Amino acid sequence: MNARLRTVRLVLAEPLRISRSTMAARDAVWLTVEHDGLRGHGEAVTSVYYGLDTPTLQRLLAAVDLGRFADPETALEALRDDEPSVPPAVTAAVEAALLDLVGKRANAPVHRLLGAPAAPVAATARTLGITSLTHAAAQARRLAASGFQVLKVKAGSPDPEDDVERVRVVRDAAPGARLLLDPNGAWTLRQAEKLLPRYAELGVEAVEQPLAPGDPETLAALAERSPLPVIADEDAVGLEDARRLAGRVHGVNVKLAKCGGVHAALRIAEAIEGSGTALMLGCLTASSLGLAPAVHLADRARWTDLDGHLLLADDPWSGIGGADGFVRASDRPGLGVTHADLA
């Protein structure tokens, strides 16, 4: 097997503001693995929060030695069994490329390799950043008309009342939509205790990571008395975090770039099954290539938040849909995504 890298710039259709930052673009590093005339592709994206810049991703992905394996199936098995020595986002990208290649060699889509008989289809949340009330209402109205059933509103403004009013206008503009709220850890415990009942009254279905990460015990205690479900995100990075919070929060947000890929996500899903803690599938802003592996798991999640490709001005890959509010795993071999210049 041989591998090569390509780095591209992903520009958002509009800057996305959350409680800790505003993002207008990020780099994606594509890994292509070739064997016997077939190619598999995976993607890792830069992230300030996870400490991954472009040179770091390029260096770590270039250092992955897949040439020592006889075939992608052997490499994939070794990846599952080895103790990770690189950041989870790198492992996830390598696994995605291998899954894509293995699926193409078997003439089977990834979801079938993972045991799902039918291609998953899921209503995805669509994120609305911290923005003006007028813009938020217009976005919500447009998205609801396009078919989106779930809207996720970012929170964490300096003045909490701004967030409350934003949710209120979104609720009025899209009265049939399910609402999720995500402060990205911006609230203190005291703020959360005051604000959660108000959001419950506004019909918010669940809140992600209301408290600053680093104190999962306090998050679990808040979840126990919260009037609406609490989903751990930044406090639920990997398997041990999920085990610690199982049965103590209402959900954990699993992102493949955060936990280490598809099989890491499946281990988390197995660990929380039957505990009362549900699975949410989330993502970073990325192309359809970066989102596709998670879409093949979408039938396992209570909440699906796989809209990162929909935030881009121009998605260079296609194949998972989403513009109508639903992401769909393809029945084509491998990940089922296509690029005009890459086979």
C-alpha positions as semicolon CSV with decimal commas, in nm:
position;residue;x (nm);y (nm);z (nm)
1;M;0,000;0,000;0,000
2;N;0,108;0,355;-0,057
3;A;-0,034;0,680;0,075
4;R;-0,033;1,046;-0,017
5;L;-0,164;1,368;0,135
6;R;-0,343;1,672;-0,002
7;T;-0,424;1,986;0,199
8;V;-0,717;2,212;0,109
9;R;-0,885;2,516;0,260
10;L;-1,248;2,477;0,366
11;V;-1,423;2,815;0,379
12;L;-1,752;2,853;0,565
13;A;-2,050;3,012;0,397
14;E;-2,053;3,258;0,687
15;P;-1,841;3,285;1,002
16;L;-1,963;3,063;1,284
17;R;-1,948;3,223;1,625
18;I;-1,965;3,010;1,938
19;S;-1,897;3,100;2,301
20;R;-1,517;3,064;2,282
21;S;-1,434;3,160;1,922
22;T;-1,543;3,258;1,573
23;M;-1,440;3,045;1,276
24;A;-1,447;3,144;0,909
25;A;-1,232;2,867;0,760
26;R;-1,015;2,569;0,846
27;D;-0,773;2,340;0,665
28;A;-0,846;1,979;0,577
29;V;-0,577;1,722;0,516
30;W;-0,689;1,435;0,292
31;L;-0,521;1,098;0,320
32;T;-0,543;0,871;0,015
33;V;-0,440;0,507;0,050
34;E;-0,394;0,301;-0,267
35;H;-0,373;-0,076;-0,308
36;D;-0,423;-0,294;-0,617
37;G;-0,559;-0,005;-0,821
38;L;-0,823;0,105;-0,568
39;R;-0,810;0,412;-0,345
40;G;-0,954;0,493;-0,005
41;H;-0,984;0,844;0,134
42;G;-1,001;0,997;0,481
43;E;-0,998;1,350;0,618
44;A;-0,862;1,528;0,924
45;V;-0,934;1,895;0,989
46;T;-0,745;2,153;1,190
47;S;-0,878;2,248;1,532
48;V;-0,756;2,518;1,767
49;Y;-0,949;2,357;2,055
50;Y;-0,779;2,019;2,004
51;G;-0,440;2,177;1,934
52;L;-0,414;2,050;1,577
53;D;-0,274;2,292;1,321
54;T;-0,199;2,217;0,958
55;P;0,172;2,132;0,991
56;T;0,098;1,900;1,284
57;L;-0,169;1,709;1,092
58;Q;0,052;1,685;0,784
59;R;0,346;1,558;0,989
60;L;0,145;1,300;1,185
61;L;-0,040;1,165;0,883
62;A;0,279;1,149;0,677
63;A;0,441;0,945;0,954
64;V;0,174;0,672;0,944
65;D;0,345;0,365;0,797
66;L;0,083;0,166;0,609
67;G;0,338;0,017;0,372
68;R;0,433;-0,242;0,633
69;F;0,095;-0,412;0,592
70;A;0,015;-0,660;0,317
71;D;-0,334;-0,526;0,260
72;P;-0,583;-0,271;0,401
73;E;-0,777;-0,536;0,590
74;T;-0,468;-0,624;0,793
75;A;-0,391;-0,257;0,849
76;L;-0,746;-0,191;0,969
77;E;-0,732;-0,481;1,213
78;A;-0,400;-0,359;1,351
79;L;-0,539;-0,008;1,390
80;R;-0,825;-0,141;1,603
81;D;-0,592;-0,346;1,824
82;D;-0,299;-0,107;1,868
83;E;-0,281;0,142;2,151
84;P;-0,316;0,483;1,979
85;S;0,002;0,690;1,978
86;V;-0,134;0,983;1,779
87;P;-0,424;1,225;1,837
88;P;-0,771;1,074;1,785
89;A;-0,836;1,289;1,477
90;V;-0,538;1,130;1,303
91;T;-0,648;0,778;1,395
92;A;-0,999;0,857;1,272
93;A;-0,872;0,983;0,935
94;V;-0,651;0,677;0,882
95;E;-0,934;0,444;0,979
96;A;-1,173;0,624;0,742
97;A;-0,935;0,582;0,448
98;L;-0,887;0,213;0,527
99;L;-1,262;0,154;0,569
100;D;-1,324;0,326;0,238
101;L;-1,064;0,107;0,067
102;V;-1,177;-0,217;0,236
103;G;-1,537;-0,143;0,138
104;K;-1,438;-0,085;-0,223
105;R;-1,240;-0,410;-0,229
106;A;-1,541;-0,596;-0,088
107;N;-1,787;-0,405;-0,309
108;A;-1,979;-0,316;0,007
109;P;-2,071;0,012;0,179
110;V;-1,915;0,083;0,516
111;H;-2,242;0,047;0,705
112;R;-2,271;-0,311;0,579
113;L;-1,915;-0,383;0,693
114;L;-2,030;-0,262;1,036
115;G;-2,332;-0,491;1,044
116;A;-2,614;-0,256;0,942
117;P;-2,838;-0,417;0,677
118;A;-2,976;-0,091;0,540
119;A;-2,820;0,246;0,467
120;P;-2,878;0,476;0,767
121;V;-3,090;0,787;0,716
122;A;-3,117;1,045;0,994
123;A;-3,260;1,390;1,054
124;T;-2,957;1,603;1,129
125;A;-2,947;1,909;1,347
126;R;-2,846;2,231;1,172
127;T;-2,633;2,472;1,374
128;L;-2,718;2,839;1,420
129;G;-2,429;3,040;1,560
130;I;-2,435;3,332;1,800
131;T;-2,575;3,599;1,571
132;S;-2,833;3,876;1,558
133;L;-3,194;3,799;1,639
134;T;-3,303;3,901;1,290
135;H;-3,051;3,676;1,122
136;A;-3,125;3,384;1,354
137;A;-3,498;3,410;1,280
138;A;-3,437;3,428;0,905
139;Q;-3,205;3,126;0,919
140;A;-3,455;2,924;1,121
141;R;-3,739;3,009;0,888
142;R;-3,536;2,915;0,579
143;L;-3,405;2,591;0,728
144;A;-3,750;2,479;0,843
145;A;-3,886;2,547;0,495
146;S;-3,603;2,335;0,351
147;G;-3,705;2,038;0,567
148;F;-3,486;2,064;0,877
149;Q;-3,661;1,919;1,179
150;V;-3,382;1,983;1,434
151;L;-3,209;2,316;1,495
152;K;-2,913;2,357;1,730
153;V;-2,868;2,707;1,870
154;K;-2,528;2,811;2,000
155;A;-2,527;2,999;2,331
156;G;-2,271;3,163;2,558
157;S;-2,309;3,533;2,479
158;P;-2,163;3,778;2,733
159;D;-2,523;3,866;2,818
160;P;-2,723;3,543;2,873
161;E;-3,044;3,729;2,791
162;D;-2,925;3,757;2,430
163;D;-2,920;3,378;2,407
164;V;-3,266;3,344;2,560
165;E;-3,408;3,590;2,309
166;R;-3,232;3,414;2,021
167;V;-3,391;3,085;2,116
168;R;-3,725;3,259;2,151
169;V;-3,714;3,405;1,798
170;V;-3,594;3,074;1,654
171;R;-3,883;2,901;1,829
172;D;-4,128;3,152;1,680
173;A;-3,973;3,130;1,332
174;A;-3,968;2,748;1,326
175;P;-4,243;2,637;1,566
176;G;-4,236;2,275;1,446
177;A;-3,863;2,224;1,488
178;R;-3,695;2,038;1,771
179;L;-3,444;2,265;1,945
180;L;-3,106;2,180;2,092
181;L;-2,889;2,427;2,280
182;D;-2,509;2,435;2,298
183;P;-2,325;2,684;2,522
184;N;-1,992;2,502;2,464
185;G;-1,916;2,509;2,835
186;A;-1,975;2,882;2,878
187;W;-2,195;2,881;3,189
188;T;-2,116;2,867;3,555
189;L;-2,314;2,626;3,768
190;R;-2,519;2,913;3,908
191;Q;-2,602;3,041;3,559
192;A;-2,701;2,693;3,443
193;E;-2,935;2,645;3,738
194;K;-3,108;2,974;3,655
195;L;-3,117;2,935;3,278
196;L;-3,213;2,572;3,225
197;P;-3,573;2,611;3,352
198;R;-3,621;2,904;3,116
199;Y;-3,501;2,703;2,818
200;A;-3,720;2,414;2,922
201;E;-4,017;2,651;2,911
202;L;-3,915;2,753;2,559
203;G;-3,932;2,391;2,450
204;V;-3,560;2,318;2,418
205;E;-3,519;1,941;2,393
206;A;-3,167;1,908;2,537
207;V;-2,857;2,111;2,622
208;E;-2,498;2,019;2,537
209;Q;-2,212;2,083;2,779
210;P;-2,359;2,376;2,973
211;L;-2,062;2,387;3,214
212;A;-1,693;2,441;3,152
213;P;-1,523;2,105;3,088
214;G;-1,295;1,952;3,347
215;D;-1,545;1,878;3,624
216;P;-1,764;1,589;3,505
217;E;-1,888;1,525;3,860
218;T;-2,050;1,868;3,873
219;L;-2,193;1,817;3,524
220;A;-2,345;1,486;3,635
221;A;-2,489;1,646;3,948
222;L;-2,645;1,921;3,737
223;A;-2,793;1,661;3,499
224;E;-2,959;1,484;3,790
225;R;-3,170;1,789;3,876
226;S;-3,193;1,955;3,533
227;P;-3,543;2,018;3,391
228;L;-3,416;1,917;3,047
229;P;-3,167;1,652;2,928
230;V;-2,796;1,730;2,961
231;I;-2,555;1,597;2,699
232;A;-2,182;1,582;2,774
233;D;-1,954;1,691;2,491
234;E;-1,620;1,841;2,592
235;D;-1,632;1,629;2,909
236;A;-1,691;1,311;2,705
237;V;-1,383;1,269;2,490
238;G;-1,324;0,895;2,486
239;L;-1,434;0,558;2,619
240;E;-1,331;0,610;2,982
241;D;-1,513;0,943;2,996
242;A;-1,827;0,780;2,858
243;R;-1,806;0,497;3,110
244;R;-1,764;0,749;3,392
245;L;-2,073;0,942;3,283
246;A;-2,293;0,649;3,176
247;G;-2,624;0,665;3,361
248;R;-2,536;1,004;3,508
249;V;-2,598;1,234;3,212
250;H;-2,871;1,201;2,953
251;G;-2,639;1,180;2,654
252;V;-2,281;1,187;2,531
253;N;-2,179;1,361;2,211
254;V;-1,947;1,130;2,019
255;K;-1,735;1,291;1,748
256;L;-1,508;1,060;1,552
257;A;-1,227;1,317;1,548
258;K;-1,256;1,339;1,925
259;C;-1,278;0,971;2,017
260;G;-1,060;0,814;1,746
261;G;-1,292;0,692;1,473
262;V;-1,576;0,455;1,390
263;H;-1,475;0,159;1,603
264;A;-1,396;0,382;1,901
265;A;-1,746;0,527;1,864
266;L;-1,895;0,179;1,853
267;R;-1,715;0,088;2,176
268;I;-1,861;0,397;2,342
269;A;-2,209;0,309;2,214
270;E;-2,171;-0,039;2,360
271;A;-2,045;0,098;2,693
272;I;-2,345;0,326;2,747
273;E;-2,611;0,091;2,612
274;G;-2,885;0,030;2,869
275;S;-2,746;0,290;3,111
276;G;-3,004;0,558;3,039
277;T;-2,741;0,769;2,862
278;A;-2,814;0,809;2,491
279;L;-2,575;0,850;2,201
280;M;-2,542;1,175;2,011
281;L;-2,330;1,180;1,696
282;G;-2,159;1,512;1,644
283;C;-1,893;1,651;1,414
284;L;-1,644;1,923;1,342
285;T;-1,693;2,151;1,044
286;A;-1,554;1,937;0,763
287;S;-1,632;1,816;0,412
288;S;-1,864;1,531;0,320
289;L;-1,555;1,308;0,325
290;G;-1,497;1,395;0,689
291;L;-1,863;1,346;0,781
292;A;-1,928;1,024;0,589
293;P;-1,791;0,772;0,843
294;A;-2,025;0,904;1,113
295;V;-2,322;0,902;0,875
296;H;-2,273;0,525;0,839
297;L;-2,337;0,505;1,217
298;A;-2,636;0,738;1,223
299;D;-2,893;0,467;1,290
300;R;-2,737;0,412;1,633
301;A;-2,790;0,767;1,766
302;R;-3,078;0,937;1,944
303;W;-2,949;1,279;1,832
304;T;-2,766;1,332;1,503
305;D;-2,569;1,652;1,455
306;L;-2,384;1,589;1,129
307;D;-2,410;1,920;0,950
308;G;-2,044;2,027;0,929
309;H;-2,039;1,996;0,550
310;L;-2,354;2,208;0,524
311;L;-2,175;2,505;0,681
312;L;-1,924;2,526;0,396
313;A;-1,940;2,771;0,108
314;D;-1,830;2,491;-0,125
315;D;-1,815;2,127;-0,022
316;P;-1,555;1,956;-0,245
317;W;-1,707;1,611;-0,180
318;S;-2,062;1,484;-0,222
319;G;-2,262;1,175;-0,136
320;I;-2,425;1,213;0,206
321;G;-2,693;1,472;0,132
322;G;-2,822;1,690;0,412
323;A;-2,957;1,995;0,233
324;D;-3,313;1,875;0,302
325;G;-3,241;1,811;0,670
326;F;-3,153;1,442;0,633
327;V;-2,811;1,280;0,595
328;R;-2,800;0,948;0,415
329;A;-2,531;0,684;0,399
330;S;-2,469;0,570;0,045
331;D;-2,507;0,213;-0,078
332;R;-2,201;0,263;-0,298
333;P;-1,889;0,071;-0,196
334;G;-1,679;0,220;0,081
335;L;-1,776;0,555;0,228
336;G;-1,979;0,635;-0,081
337;V;-1,855;0,991;-0,129
338;T;-1,714;1,131;-0,451
339;H;-1,481;1,410;-0,559
340;A;-1,451;1,546;-0,911
341;D;-1,072;1,495;-0,923
342;L;-1,024;1,190;-0,699
343;A;-1,136;0,836;-0,772
